[in-house]
């Protein structure tokens, strides 16, 4: 992907979830100083438009894409917004966009308007197959939800950002995943909280080399050292980003869901040659903040 094609792209289908996702995408584009691209996929194409000069033929009712583009141009006047449509079905169209965009943003509860798809199935299919990061934004997400609560009269827009939480598998500590998390925290001037979860293999009687429960403290200390070592070079690359580390015993879905209640964004990885695992599905459906799914080798 060349610098000239870097965009934040969001899928628009007219649902409340997709419009909330578009607002989140606009804020992310502003933070990263990138253009915002709006895409409507499916039948009944409308005239492509560049904002603020939306070309709406006389006598035609504004489409969901038109309305979203106009609303966003008013809310984010400094943002370069490009709106376009395609009659290609939603999943292949969005996967093609994800190959070009720096980040693709989707409403995690939306895309009910495409015939033949159940609620959320388009978003899940795209997150499972996209070449670049996909952020899933829940319906009802507001700008203040990604910032610290204010109690002293400070405007919500001036409050510090909540932490970015990264779920990291130390068996596959992919650079693309870690880079995305650090960069995302940096553009927000937000802290980064890195969580690694682990479990013991199941015991079936005594087997040489299989750790017993009494070994857990030693194993956890070892994993904590590995995590610190893995993040050391990234701390040097992003010296202004506060980083906290947590190694915890248990399944990732449970602990990352818990961490998401205090986060502005949850970042998880996906092997490029695999789909979404059970933990990823659980996080996408139940996390209380947007979830970024980052593919990696």
N, C-alpha and C positions, 0 to 999 in steps of 0.2 A: 504494500500500500504506500503510495507516495504522499508527500506532505500536502500536495494539492487536493487530494481526495479525503483528507481527514475531516470527518464530521461526527456529530452526535445525531443519530437517526432514531426516529420514533415511529412506531406503527399506529395509525389512526383508523378506528372503525366506528367512531361515534359513540361508543360506550363511555360511561362515566370513568371506568378504570383507564381507558386509553387517553382520555383528556387529562386525568390526573398524572398519568405517566408523561404526557407531553409537557406539562408544566414542570415536572421534575427534570425532564430532558433539557428544557430551556435553561433552567438554572445551572445544570451541569455544563451546558455549552458555554454559558457566560463565565463560569469559573475557569474553564479550560481555554477560553477565547477561541472557540471553534464555531463554525456555522452549524445551524440546526436544520436538519432535513426532516420533513414530514412525509410519510408515505401512506397512501391508501391502496390496498390491494383487493382485487375482486372485480366483479362486473360493474356495469354502468359507469364507465370512466367519465371524469370531469376534466375541464381544461386545466393543464398545468399552470401554476401561478407562482410568481415571485413576489414576495411581500416587501414593501407595503402596497405595491400596485397590483392588487388582485384583479384579474381579468374575469369578470363574471358576465356572461352574455345576458342581454336584456330578456326578461321574461323567464329566466331560469331560477329556480329556488336554490339558494346557497346549499352546497353539500356540507357534510360533516367536516371534510377536509378544509373547505373554505372558512367555515366558522372557526375551526381550531386555529388556522393560520392567522386570521384577523385578531382573535382574542390574544394570541401570543405576541403579535406584533405590537399591540397596545401595552401589554404587560411588560414586554422586554424590548423597548424601542431601539436599543443599540445593537440588538442581535440580528445577524444575517440569517434570514429564514427562507428556505426554499421548500415549496410544496409540490408534490407530484403524485400521480396516480398510475396504476398499472392494472390491466385486466388479468394478469397472472394470478393464480391462486395464492392464498395468503402465505402458506409455509414456504414454497419455493421462492416467492418474491422476497420475503423477509430474510431468508437464508442468503439470497444473493446480495441484499443490502448489507447484511452483517459482514460479508466478505470485503466490503469496501469501507464501511464505517469504522471509526475508532471504537465506538460503543453503540450497540443497538438497545433501545429502551422499549419495553412492552408493559402493558397493564396485565398484572398476573391474574386478575379475575375477569378480564375482558375477552374480546374477540368472540362474542356470542352471535355477531351478525353475519358470520360466514356460514353458508349452508353446509351441513354435514359435519361441523365441528362442535364438540361439547365445550362447556365453559372451561376456559383455560387450556384446552388441548393444543391450540396453535402456539401459545407462549411456551408450553412445555416442549413441544416438538422443536421449536427454534432454539431454545436454550440447550437442548440435547445435541444439536448438530451444527451450531454456528461456529465459524472460524475465529471470531473475535468475541470479546466480552459482551454478554447480554445482561442487562439490568431489568429485573422484574419489580414493578412498583404496584403496591396494593391500592385498591380503590379507597379514596378518602385521604390519601397522603397529602399533607399540607406543608408549606415551607417551614413553619415553625417546628414541625415534627423532627427535623434533622438538626435542631439546635438545642442548646441547654435551656431549661426552663428559666424564666426571669421572674424575679420577685421584687425588684427595686425600681420598677418603672422603666427599665431599659427596653427599648423597642425589640421585639423578637428578632427582627432582621439584623440587629447588632449583637445578638448573643453569640457566644462561641459555639462552634459546631460540636455535636456529640461525637464520640469516638467512632472510628472505622474499625470493625472487628474482622480479623482474618482467621479463618479456620485452616490450619496448615497440617498436612500429612508429612511427617518427617521422612517417611519412606520415599516420597516423591516431592521434595521441596522445590518445585519448578520455579525458575527465574521469572517467567512471564506472570505467574500468579503473585509472587512476592512484589515484583515491580509495580503491578497494577495497584496493589493495596497501599504501598508506600506513596506512590504518585497521587492516588486519590486522597489520602490523608493530607499530603503536602498542599494540594490545591485548595483545601479547606482550612489549612492551618489547624488541623484537628489531630488529636492523639491517635495512635494506632495500637490496638490491643490484639495480640497474636495468641490464639488458643490452639494447643495441641492436645488431643485426647488419645487415650490408649487403653487397651484391655489385655489381660492375660489370655493365652490360648486355653481352651477347655481342657480340664484334667480328666483323663480316663485311666485311673489307677496310677501307679508309679511308672514314670518313664525317664530314663537318664537324659539330662539336658533340659527337661521341662521345668520351668521355675515353679516353686511352691509359693503359696500366698505370702510367706514371710519375706520373699525376695522383692516385694513390690516397692518398698521404699528405695532400695538400691537401684532398681530399674528406673524408677521415676527420676531419681537424681541424675542418672545417666542421660535420660531423655531431655531433662532440663539443660544439661550441658550441651547436648547436640543442638537444641533449639537456639541457645545463646550463640553458639558458633555459627549456625546457619544465618542468623540475622546480623552478625557483626559487620560484614562488608556493607550491608544495606543501611545500617545506622550511619556509617561514614558517608555514604552517598546522600543521605537525607538527614544531615546533622540537626536541623531545626524541628524535626518531627519527634515528639515524645513517644517512646515505645515501651509498652509493658508486655510481659510474657507470662503465660499461664500454661502449665502442664497439669492435666487433671485426668484421673482414672474414670473411665466410663465411655459411653457411646457418643459419637460426635453430635448426632441430632439433638439429644437432650441438652448438652452443655452449650452448644451454639445457639439454640433457641433461647436459653436463659440469658446468654450474653447479648442477644439481639434486642432484648427489652431495654438495654441501656446504650444502644448504638444508633448512629445515623445511617449506617450502611453495613451490611454483612457481606463479606467477600468469601466465596468458596471456589474450589477448583474442580475441573472435570478433565479427565484424560481425553485427548483429542480423538482417540480411536474407540472411545466408549461413550455410552449414553449417560443419563442421569441415574445415580445410585439411589438407594432407598433413603439415605440421610438427606440427599439433595432434594428429593421430592418432598420430604417432610418439612424441610426448611422453607422451600418455596411456598408451600401451602400455609404454613403456620407462623413464620417469622413476623414480628411486629414492625419491621423496618424493611426498606428495599433490599433485595438480594442480588448481588452481582455474581454471575456464573462465568468463570474465566477458563477457557480451554487451554490446555498445555500439553506438551509432549511427555 
